[in-house]
Amino acid sequence: MNRLEFLIRRIVASLFVLIGVSIITFMLARVVPSNPAAVYIGPKARPADIERVTKQLGLDQPLPLQYARYMGDLVRGDLGNSISTKRPVLLELQSRLPATLELLFAGMLIAVLFGVPMGVISAQKQGKASDLAIRVVAILGVSIPAFGLGLLLQILFFRWLGLFPLSGRVGKELRFASPIIENTGFLLLDSLITLNFTAFQDALWHIVLPAITLAAYPLGLVARMTRGAMLEVQQQDYIRTARAYGTPERVTVFVYALKNAIGPTLTVIGLTFAFALTGTFFVEIIFNWPGMGLFTVRSLLNLDYPAIMGIALFGAAGYVLINLVVDLVQAWIDPRISLR
Amino acid sequence: MSVIPLPADVEIVTGSTRGAQLWRVLRRDPLSIMSLTIILIYLLMSLFAPWVAPYPAQGAGKSNPPTVMLPPSPQHWMGTDQLGRDVFSRVIFGGRPAFIVPLLVVGLAVLIGAPLGAIAGFKGGWFDETIMRITDLFLAFPSLLLAMAITAALGRGLENAALALVISWWPWYARIVRGASVSLRDRYFVEAAHSMGVREPVIVARHILPNCLTPILIQATIDLGTVILAMGGLAFLGMGTQPPAADWGLMISEGRTSILNAWWIAIFPMLAMMILVLAFNLLGDVLRDFFDPRHYR
């Protein structure tokens, strides 16, 4: 099987999964609640409204037909209108996506930049103090709830040390002093493009605590997985051979061993991206970060159905996409995979 | 004359000695002993909360205006919250929804997932295909996100949040048990049972499922930490336990509003949660090492 064929097969498989995902959100929105129309309108539903929405959504029609309509809307990018804001759910999500993605990337960057070397060092120094220290940090990372860690960091770094701001994406003063001209919605990027360094520093300072909070769980997972994979690889003959040839230890470990240990680590990175996506929701609440998480929580509290299902669909689509990318990257790194 | 090959899967170590072996490993490992002790203490304190908690009424939710937001002291080890309730008592009561319920959630997920997975792996064919494709769909969602959506559909509250977690978690067990079941299907003791005319449901119940216990046990131990965090997350979002009842996630959410002047309200429930999850993660590591030495050496 060549690469193109592999690519196409994976994409087709992902499409099928997405269809299945839409079936689940459809069921949750229209089948599980006893009166979907009332749920759809929200808590203040009047009988007349319920009747209107029943017609409008086609709830009086057979389920397969309802699903076909729902699917048709989805394909056109119509996730329905949010009950609380009255605006299209897709638009609401799109406008909040950059903030969430910026946080997500920052967190994952920390997790990978620190997690992988930590795992490598830990495996190198197996049984030594540095191994133990790294393992403790890693297991603490996967054991602490993100919403708790966020609060802890706020107390430590804002209340007691005064090093970092409490919450938000930028300081209030910045809006007047040197406002960021938004192009991409990624504030760090936007401020850098326009050479607005005051704003860049402000945005950077604001993202530190949320990003660390978000990074804790993926960092722990990545470090643990890298350590395990490295320990396994280090036993292999080719590593012994490299050592026997007198290849510098740094090259042996970071080039030969890591290259072969990176496969499982990549899978974990892909998986944790998805965990981190739900993680951002909690981090956003704690740090008042104006992304999808805050919108999600508001929707959950208001029982804003179309919004909740839109978010679930969006999240699952993101998850499927990330998994697809991970598979492709792995096939690219390790040619043996595409033969399967 | 042909030599009958010795079946490759002859089990010399039987189940009971395997258990004894595990116990010997756990007993010698200080971290495991510590984890087991922590879990046992949490279990007892949660079960006997009304007798253990110094202020049981406040633990259950009764407010006490004279003692609002007191810092930790000998009378209130973990201080008091905005409604004057003893945080320590509430941490103990909070263990019921935050720890006992996740235990039940994982148990129920196993009860649903394991038989389905065992039958799927044993029978193969269309049943296998159907079950596996269904699990694919569930696993396509980030678990917590799916649980949030289901809770929203069912309505808030502890029972619905727990049910949502069961629905989000059973596919993992179906997957794992199916894998184990496929590898057991062609083994001699299953074939022997077949040849003796044992009916298929009995084979699955008596011969397949008991042999899948090890992977189930490992996965359940590892999952418990995650499920406790997920349950805490739902409670934190207000989807789980409703006030005035105590739940670690909910307490962290309640403490958040006064985090800068009364840190103890949120931080102690968080520590309670973290220590318990840590215990499960440590224990999970040991179990995985023992049963699957290849994983982490």
Chai-1 contact restraints between the chains, C-beta under 6 A:
chainA,res_idxA,chainB,res_idxB,connection_type,confidence,min_distance_angstrom,max_distance_angstrom,comment,restraint_id
A,V17,B,A140,contact,1.0,0.0,6.0,A-B,restraint_1
A,G20,B,L137,contact,1.0,0.0,6.0,A-B,restraint_2
A,V21,B,A140,contact,1.0,0.0,6.0,A-B,restraint_3
A,I24,B,L137,contact,1.0,0.0,6.0,A-B,restraint_4
A,L28,B,A149,contact,1.0,0.0,6.0,A-B,restraint_5
A,L28,B,A153,contact,1.0,0.0,6.0,A-B,restraint_6
A,V32,B,A153,contact,1.0,0.0,6.0,A-B,restraint_7
A,P33,B,A153,contact,1.0,0.0,6.0,A-B,restraint_8
A,I139,B,N281,contact,1.0,0.0,6.0,A-B,restraint_9
A,S143,B,M274,contact,1.0,0.0,6.0,A-B,restraint_10
A,S143,B,V277,contact,1.0,0.0,6.0,A-B,restraint_11
A,S143,B,L278,contact,1.0,0.0,6.0,A-B,restraint_12
A,S143,B,N281,contact,1.0,0.0,6.0,A-B,restraint_13
A,I144,B,M274,contact,1.0,0.0,6.0,A-B,restraint_14
A,P145,B,L229,contact,1.0,0.0,6.0,A-B,restraint_15
A,P145,B,G232,contact,1.0,0.0,6.0,A-B,restraint_16
A,P145,B,M273,contact,1.0,0.0,6.0,A-B,restraint_17
A,F147,B,F236,contact,1.0,0.0,6.0,A-B,restraint_18
A,F147,B,I252,contact,1.0,0.0,6.0,A-B,restraint_19
A,G148,B,I252,contact,1.0,0.0,6.0,A-B,restraint_20
A,G148,B,M270,contact,1.0,0.0,6.0,A-B,restraint_21
A,L151,B,I259,contact,1.0,0.0,6.0,A-B,restraint_22
A,L151,B,A266,contact,1.0,0.0,6.0,A-B,restraint_23
A,I155,B,W263,contact,1.0,0.0,6.0,A-B,restraint_24
A,R159,B,L260,contact,1.0,0.0,6.0,A-B,restraint_25
A,G228,B,Y296,contact,1.0,0.0,6.0,A-B,restraint_26
A,L231,B,R297,contact,1.0,0.0,6.0,A-B,restraint_27
A,A274,B,P142,contact,1.0,0.0,6.0,A-B,restraint_28
A,T278,B,P142,contact,1.0,0.0,6.0,A-B,restraint_29
A,T278,B,L144,contact,1.0,0.0,6.0,A-B,restraint_30
A,T278,B,L145,contact,1.0,0.0,6.0,A-B,restraint_31
A,V297,B,L237,contact,1.0,0.0,6.0,A-B,restraint_32
A,L300,B,A152,contact,1.0,0.0,6.0,A-B,restraint_33
A,L300,B,L237,contact,1.0,0.0,6.0,A-B,restraint_34
A,I308,B,A149,contact,1.0,0.0,6.0,A-B,restraint_35
A,I308,B,A152,contact,1.0,0.0,6.0,A-B,restraint_36
A,A312,B,L145,contact,1.0,0.0,6.0,A-B,restraint_37
A,A312,B,A149,contact,1.0,0.0,6.0,A-B,restraint_38
A,G315,B,P142,contact,1.0,0.0,6.0,A-B,restraint_39
A,G315,B,L145,contact,1.0,0.0,6.0,A-B,restraint_40
A,A316,B,A140,contact,1.0,0.0,6.0,A-B,restraint_41
A,A316,B,F141,contact,1.0,0.0,6.0,A-B,restraint_42
A,Y319,B,P142,contact,1.0,0.0,6.0,A-B,restraint_43
A,V320,B,A140,contact,1.0,0.0,6.0,A-B,restraint_44
